[in-house]
Structure formats: structure tokens, C-alpha cells
Amino acid sequence: MSHVITKNPSISPLQFLRRYRNLCVRLPLASGTAGPPESRSGIRLKRYFINSPKVHAEIRKLKADIAATEADGVVTDDEKKDNRKRKSAIAVKQVKSDLMKKHENQRAKLKGTGPQKKEFNQRLQKAMLGKGVPEDYELWLERAVETGLCIGAGTTPTVSEIQKYLDDLRLGIDCSGFVSAYFVARGDIPYGTGYNANGWKRRGTKIADGGQIKMSDCFVEVTSEGKTKTKGIGHIMLANGPCRAIQGFPGVYHVDVVESRGSDGLSFGPGVLFETAHHGSQRKFFCLRRHGRNKDLPVVAIRPKFN
């Protein structure tokens, strides 16, 4: 079964998010059965997930550092403190490493055959990496049912049984994966194309006036000085519509934000945008206060450019 990616140049970020919350899985036809296949709809991709290919090497490095400090049998108090931090980091990274191995083992069992093999494998890889369009996750789930990795108590799995398989596997999508998939669904970029937060920042036009922000513009996280983030993972979100000025408060706007973030997964909610500038410079940017968050996030507004 090959899923054609639905493209709609006018789709809003919220409408696109809802596609991930209503995945449809077609069930395989029983042998000798004719007619359209039965399907299961209403399956939700809930999680934020970012694949970290370097995590295995990072674990090995941390373990090697611990071994090096303990090699001579004499460990100072400072080294003990550092090793406790390393062991804590290993525990966190090991969870991610084990999950990535689980995803890879499942993907290896789902591979397609014949003329669709290359397409299947590319699309399963996208879903595994947290970069897929909704149809990629639907393909993964259909292959899981076909191969018997996702089974139910009856002849075919129910919606809740498929949902449990997806939740237990912990597939998800990261922030830049969601943004890139959105622009694929609009037809702005070809399938397989995508950038991280800073990549979208480089490929867009900066918007200095909050009143000019419109649907599908991006908010890219920056430092507290308004500079491009060079350490850690920068966040990126989409505006679901134009910013709305708050009367009596110049430079302050209401905005609806669509994103995939670590604490909530795929989410939509209101925010307040403040125009600001770094002290002692002309570098203008914004602070975004999202619903349910007490901390303001420094961001720049970007209008992506497409070739």
C-alpha cells in the first residue's frame, strides 16, 4: 500500500496538526476477499521525539571518561562529583539509545519489497527519525499490522490496540520535522527536504514588525541577546494566523502558535508576543510567552523563502 502525500497550498498549521491526530490505517484484505479494505481512523500521534544519532558515541565517551578517572584507583572528590554527573547523563542518554534501537529493530522488520521497497524504506526512515508527514506514520502502522508486529485480540486490531502499539513504540515528531512536513504538505518544498531551526532561519526573511506576521511564518528560538543559537537545540514554531495588536500596548500582540515541543508533543495554543531589543545594540527580536508557560522565549520571526 502506497500513501500519496496530500498537498494543499492553503492548509493552516492547525489543520495540518489535526492530520497527525487522526491517522487512518487501512487493514490488509483477507485472502480471497474482494472489495475496499477496512480501515481504522482516529489514531493519534502524540509525542515529541527527536532522533539523536550521536547518542551512542556520547555514552561511550562518558563511560571512557569515568574509567579513565578510576584507572589508577585514586579518585578525588572533584572527580567523584564529575563522575556522578556523567552517570546521571548516561542514564538519560541510555533511555534514548534503547528507544532508538527499538525503532530501528521495528523498522527493519517493516521494510517493503519489490518496486515499492525504496519508497517504503525512505518513508519509514522519516517516521523513525521524527521527521515524517502524516502519511509516513500511517504507512508504518499499516506495515506493522500486515507483518504481525501490531496485533489485536480479534482477527484485526482495533483503534485502541493500534493506538497502544504506537504509544508503546513512542514514535513522534520533533519541532523542525513538523515545520518541514508542513511545508511539504503545502507543496512549498519537495518530500525529503527539511531543515533544522537555524536552517529555516537562514532560508527566510526576518520580520521586524509583529503586525506583519501572518499564517505560516515561523518563530525561531534565539539567545537572550537575539543571536542565533549555536549551543543546544533551537526550537521552531509556526504562526497559525496573523498577529493581533493588543490595544493600548504598543509592540505587544496576540498570536496562535502551532508546534511540537518536548513537554506537550504536538500542540496548539495562544501566546503573547512582545517586541524587544538587546540593550546596547540595534538587534531587534521578540519574546514569546506561550500559553501555560511562565518563561518568555526569545525568538525571531521568519518568513521562509522557497526556490
C-alpha positions in Angstrom: 0.0 0.0 0.0 1.5 3.3 -1.0 0.2 6.5 0.6 0.1 9.5 -1.7 1.0 12.6 0.2 -2.0 15.0 0.2 -0.9 18.5 -0.7 -2.9 21.6 0.0 -1.3 25.1 -0.6 -3.8 26.8 1.7 -3.8 24.4 4.7 -3.2 26.1 8.0 -0.7 24.8 10.6 -3.6 23.8 12.9 -5.4 21.9 10.2 -2.1 20.1 9.4 -1.6 19.3 13.1 -5.0 17.7 13.2 -3.9 15.2 10.5 -1.5 13.7 13.0 -4.3 13.4 15.4 -6.5 11.5 13.0 -4.3 8.9 11.4 -6.1 6.3 9.2 -4.8 2.8 8.9 -6.1 0.5 6.2 -6.2 -3.1 7.2 -5.0 -5.9 4.8 -7.6 -7.8 2.9 -8.1 -11.4 4.0 -7.0 -14.0 1.4 -9.7 -14.3 -1.3 -11.5 -11.2 -0.1 -12.6 -8.6 -2.6 -13.7 -5.0 -2.2 -12.3 -2.0 -0.5 -10.1 -2.6 2.6 -11.4 -2.0 6.1 -9.8 0.9 7.9 -9.2 2.2 11.4 -9.2 6.0 11.9 -8.8 8.4 14.8 -5.3 7.2 15.8 -3.2 10.0 17.3 0.5 10.7 17.1 1.0 12.4 20.4 4.7 12.5 21.2 7.6 14.8 20.6 10.6 12.8 19.6 14.0 13.9 18.3 16.4 11.3 17.0 20.0 11.8 18.2 22.4 9.7 16.1 25.4 10.8 18.2 23.9 9.5 21.5 25.6 6.1 21.3 29.0 7.7 20.9 28.3 10.1 23.7 27.5 7.2 26.0 30.8 5.5 25.1 32.7 8.8 25.7 31.1 9.3 29.1 31.9 5.7 30.2 35.5 6.1 28.9 35.9 9.3 31.0 34.7 7.5 34.1 37.1 4.6 33.5 40.0 7.0 33.0 39.5 8.7 36.3 39.2 5.3 38.1 42.1 3.7 36.3 44.7 4.4 39.0 42.4 3.5 41.9 42.6 7.1 43.3 39.6 9.3 42.7 39.5 12.8 44.1 36.3 14.4 45.5 36.0 16.6 42.3 36.4 13.5 40.1 33.7 11.7 42.1 31.4 14.7 41.6 32.1 14.8 37.9 31.5 11.0 37.6 28.2 11.3 39.4 27.2 13.8 36.7 28.4 11.6 34.0 26.5 8.6 35.3 23.3 10.7 35.5 23.9 11.8 31.9 24.5 8.2 30.8 21.2 7.1 32.4 19.2 9.7 30.5 21.0 9.0 27.2 20.7 5.3 27.6 16.9 5.6 27.6 17.1 7.5 24.3 19.6 4.9 22.9 17.4 2.0 23.8 14.4 3.6 22.3 16.3 4.4 19.0 17.4 0.7 18.8 13.8 -0.4 19.3 12.7 1.9 16.5 15.5 0.6 14.2 14.6 -3.1 15.0 11.0 -2.5 14.2 11.8 -0.6 11.0 14.0 -3.4 9.8 11.0 -5.8 10.1 8.7 -3.4 8.2 10.8 -3.0 5.1 8.9 -3.2 1.8 9.7 -5.5 -1.1 9.5 -5.3 -4.9 9.1 -2.0 -6.7 7.9 -0.1 -3.6 10.9 -1.1 -1.5 12.9 2.1 -1.9 9.9 4.4 -1.3 8.8 2.3 1.8 12.2 2.4 3.4 12.6 6.1 2.9 9.3 6.9 4.4 9.6 4.5 7.3 13.0 6.1 8.0 11.4 9.6 8.1 8.8 8.4 10.6 11.5 6.8 12.7 13.6 9.9 12.8 10.7 12.2 13.9 10.5 13.9 10.5 7.6 12.3 8.8 4.4 13.6 7.2 1.2 12.0 8.5 1.1 9.5 5.6 4.5 8.2 6.7 3.2 7.2 10.1 0.1 5.7 8.5 2.3 3.6 6.3 4.4 2.5 9.3 1.2 1.4 11.2 -0.2 -0.4 8.1 3.0 -2.3 7.7 3.0 -3.2 11.4 -0.5 -4.7 11.0 0.5 -6.5 7.8 3.6 -8.1 9.3 2.0 -9.0 12.6 4.0 -6.6 14.8 0.8 -4.9 15.7 -1.9 -7.5 16.6 -5.2 -7.5 18.4 -7.2 -9.9 20.4 -9.5 -10.4 17.4 -8.9 -11.1 13.8 -7.8 -7.5 13.2 -6.6 -4.9 15.7 -9.0 -2.2 16.9 -8.2 1.5 17.1 -7.3 1.3 20.7 -4.9 -1.7 20.0 -3.2 0.2 17.2 -3.0 3.3 19.4 -1.4 1.2 22.2 1.2 -0.1 19.7 2.0 3.4 18.6 2.2 4.8 22.2 4.4 1.9 23.4 6.7 2.3 20.5 6.9 6.0 21.3 7.2 7.2 17.7 6.9 11.0 17.5 7.9 14.1 15.6 10.3 16.9 16.5 9.8 20.7 16.1 11.7 21.2 12.8 10.3 17.9 11.5 6.8 19.2 11.9 7.6 22.5 10.3 9.3 20.9 7.3 6.5 18.4 6.9 4.0 21.3 6.9 5.8 23.0 4.0 5.9 19.6 2.2 2.2 19.3 2.6 1.7 22.8 1.2 3.8 21.9 -1.8 6.4 24.5 -1.0 9.3 22.0 -0.7 9.7 18.5 -2.1 9.3 15.5 0.0 12.6 14.5 1.7 13.7 18.2 2.1 13.9 19.6 5.6 16.0 21.9 7.8 16.6 22.4 11.5 15.5 25.6 13.2 18.6 27.6 12.2 18.4 26.2 8.7 14.9 27.7 8.3 16.2 31.0 9.8 19.0 31.2 7.2 16.5 30.4 4.4 14.0 33.1 5.3 13.4 36.8 5.6 13.4 38.3 9.1 10.2 40.1 10.1 10.8 43.1 12.4 7.2 44.3 12.7 4.9 42.0 14.6 1.9 43.5 12.7 3.3 42.0 9.5 3.4 38.4 10.8 0.9 36.1 9.1 -0.1 32.4 8.8 2.8 30.0 8.2 5.5 32.4 9.3 8.0 30.8 11.7 9.2 31.7 15.2 12.8 30.5 15.7 14.4 30.5 19.1 17.4 32.7 19.6 19.7 33.7 22.5 18.7 36.3 25.1 20.7 38.7 23.0 18.8 38.0 19.9 21.7 36.0 18.3 21.5 32.7 16.5 21.7 29.7 18.9 25.0 27.8 18.5 24.7 25.6 21.5 21.8 23.1 22.2 18.8 22.6 20.0 16.9 25.6 18.9 13.2 25.5 18.8 10.9 26.4 15.9 7.1 27.1 15.8 4.5 28.2 13.3 2.1 31.1 13.4 -1.4 29.8 12.7 -2.6 33.3 11.6 -1.7 37.0 11.7 -0.6 38.6 15.0 -3.3 40.8 16.5 -2.2 44.0 18.2 -3.3 44.5 21.8 -4.9 47.9 22.1 -3.1 50.2 24.4 0.1 48.2 24.4 2.4 49.2 21.5 4.5 46.3 20.2 2.5 43.6 22.0 0.4 41.1 20.1 -1.8 38.1 20.5 -0.7 35.1 18.3 -1.7 31.5 18.0 1.2 29.1 17.8 1.4 25.5 16.5 4.4 23.4 17.4 5.8 20.1 18.5 7.6 20.6 21.9 9.1 18.2 24.4 6.6 18.6 27.2 3.4 18.5 25.2 4.2 16.9 21.9 2.1 18.3 19.0 0.2 21.3 20.5 -1.7 24.5 19.6 -2.3 27.4 21.8 -2.4 31.2 22.3 0.6 33.3 23.1 1.6 36.9 23.6 4.4 38.4 21.5 6.5 41.3 22.7 8.8 43.4 20.5 12.1 43.9 22.2 15.8 44.7 21.6 19.1 43.8 23.1 20.4 46.5 25.4 23.3 48.5 23.7 22.5 47.2 20.2 20.0 47.7 17.4 19.3 43.9 17.2 15.5 43.7 17.4 13.7 40.5 18.1 10.6 39.2 20.1 9.8 37.5 23.3 7.0 34.9 23.1 5.0 33.9 26.1 3.2 30.7 25.3 0.0 29.5 27.0 0.8 27.6 30.1 4.4 28.7 30.3 5.8 31.3 32.7 9.1 31.7 30.9 9.4 34.1 27.9 11.2 32.6 24.9 13.3 34.9 22.8 12.5 34.4 19.1 12.9 36.0 15.7 10.0 35.9 13.2 10.9 34.4 9.8 9.1 34.2 6.5 10.5 31.2 4.7 11.7 31.7 1.1 11.2 28.9 -1.4 13.1 28.5 -4.7 
